Amino acid sequence: MVSKLGKPSIKETATLHARPFLLQLGCRAGKQALREIRVECGDKFIMRLIRTVAAATALALGLAASPVLANAASLSQDDAAYLQTAIQTQLGRYAIGSLAQNRATNDSLKTMAKKMATQSNSDTKILSQIAKQSGVNPPSKPTLTATYHYSNISSLKGADFNKQFAKSVLIDDQEALDASQQEAKSGSDPQLKAYAQKRESDLQNEIKTIQKFTS
């Protein structure tokens, strides 16, 4: 699809070049492109783009072809996929929590951010140990969603930061809750099932708290 004037719109360009754009969110050019896309298309479009790219990437690589999952001799493919995503989620939580400790102006959000950073640091160590025991090479970068959220709020201050931080955490928590509920219900590894069950409870409580700051 091309715009009426024959020149692709920002939305069309972002769709066509989604993966390289999203992978460059941390650079200056990527942040500028992000701002332009947000103005024209909105956050909902970007979130759909992220999910589409993530799903397409996983499908293209294939579970057997992924080096992180291929080495998971003692884990099922679903357990290994959950482990990978859980580590990436905690890396993202640590980054955004650390940022909010210094940037948030609301005391309750500062307290939550500090708790997030501490929890995610601890969980990353636990999950990395499970990965080591299972022969999995743990990922070293956050999810695309977390990368987008960090880039989205890193330039904000004051009340704007507070609100966007809360919204970002809420979206990440809801996605993590869905994954943890699925693992708790259908997972086969005892350690990961126990972890998922604990995360499910913790996330439900955090969601109730963070929703107060998103309106």
N, C-alpha and C positions, 0 to 999 in steps of 0.2 A: 504494500500500500504506500503511495506517494502523495504528498500534499498537492492541492490543485495547481499550484504554480510550477510544479515539476521538481521542486527542491524538497528533499525530505525534511519534515519538521523535527523538532527536538525529540518529541515522543517517538517518532519513527526511527530516528537515528539511535536513540537509546535502546530500542527494541532490537534493532539489527546488530548493534555492537554491545549488547548487554554484558557479556562475560568479561571482555577486556576492560570495560568501564568499571565494573564492580570490583575487579581485582586491583584497580588503581585508585580506590577511594582515598587512600592515605596520602597521595601526592597532591601537589597544589593544583595541577590541571584537573585531576579527578574531582577535587572539592568544588572547583569552579563549575564543572559540568553538572555536578550534583545540585548546586544552587539553581542553575538554569532549569534543570529538569523538574525540581520541586516547584518552582514558580509556575511552569506551564502545566505540569501533569499532576502534581500533588503527591503526598506521601503514600497514599493507597496504591497508586500506580507503581511506585518504586518498590513497595513491599511485594506486590505481585510479581514484579520483574525478578526480584531476588529469589523468591520461591521457585519460579519457573527455571531460572538458571541453575539453582542448586539441584533441582530434580533432574534436569536435563544432563547436567554434569555427571551425577551419580549413575544415570542410565547409560550414558556414553562410555564411561569407564568400565562399568560392570563390576559387581562385587568381587569376582574372581581376579579381575585385572588390577584392582586397587592394592597397592603395596601395604597400606595400613591394615586392610582386611585379609589379604591373602596369607599373611603370616599368623593369623589367629587360629592356630591349629586346635586349641582347646576350647574355642568358642564357636557357637553357631554364627551364621552370617548376620542374623538379626541382633544377637548380643554384641557382636563386634561393631556393627553399625551404631548401636546405641552408645557403646563405650566411646567411640570416636566423637560422636556428636556431643556427648556429655562433657568430654574434656574441652572441646571447642567452646561449649557454652560457658564453662567455668572460666576459661581464659578471657572471654568477652565480659563476664560479670566482674572479674578482677579489674579489668581496664576501666570500665565505666564507673565502677564503685570507687576506684582510686581517684578518678577525675572529680567525681561528685563530692568527695570528702573535702576538697579544697574549693570547689566552685559553687556548690549549693549554698543558698542563703537561709534556708529553713532548717532549724535545729533538728527536727524530726527526720528530715531527709538526710542530713549529715550523719545522724546516728545510723540510719538504715544503710547508707553508703559504706560506712565503716564496717558494719556487720557483714555486708555483701562481700567486701574485699577480703575480710578475714575468713569467711566461710568458703569462698571460692578458692583461696589459696590452699586451705586445708583439703578441700575436695579434689583439687587438681593432683595433690600428692597421693591421695587415696586411689584415685582412678588411674594414675600413672603407674602405681604399684601393681594394680590389677592387670594393666596392659603389659607390664614387664613379665609378670607371671604367665601370661597367656601368649607371649610371643608377638605382641602387637607393638608396632612403632607408634607412639602417641603423637597426634598432630601438634603442631607448634603455633598455629594461628587460630583466631576465633572464627566463628561462623560468618557467612556473608551478612546475615541479619545484624549480628553484633557489630561488625565492622561499619556497616551503614549507620547504625544508631550512634556509635562513637563519633563518626565523622559529622553526623548531623547536629550533635550538641556541643562539639568541642569549641565552637566559636561563640556560643551563647553565654549570657551572664544574667544574674539576678532572677527575677520572676520567670522570664522566658526559659532560662536553663532549668529551673525547678520543675516547671510544667512538662517540658520536653523530656527531661530525665525520667520523670515518673511514667510518662507515656511509653517511653522506650523500654523501661523495666517491665511494665505491664505486658507489652507484646512479647518480650523475650520469655517472661515467666509463663505465659499461656502456652507458648510453643513447647517450652521445656516440660510443662505439666502434661501435655498430651503425650509426649515421648515417654515420660516416666510412668504414666498410667499404663501405656501399652507394654512397656518392659515389665512392670510389676505384674501384669496380667498374663503375659505370654512368654516372658523370658525364661531361659533354661539354666542360666548360670546363677548359682545361689548368691554369690557376692553382689552381682549386678542387680538381682531382684531385690535384695535387702537394701541396697543403695537407692534404687528407684522408689521403693516404698517410703523410705525416709524423705527423699526429695519431694515426693508427691505431697506429703503432709506439710513440709516446710513451705513449699510453693503456694499451696492453698492459703496458708496463713499470710504469706507475703503479699499475695494478690489482694486479699481483703484490706490490708494496710495501705498498699500503694494506690488503690482505687480512689482513696480519699483526696489524693493530690492531682488527679487527672482532669477534674472538672473545671 
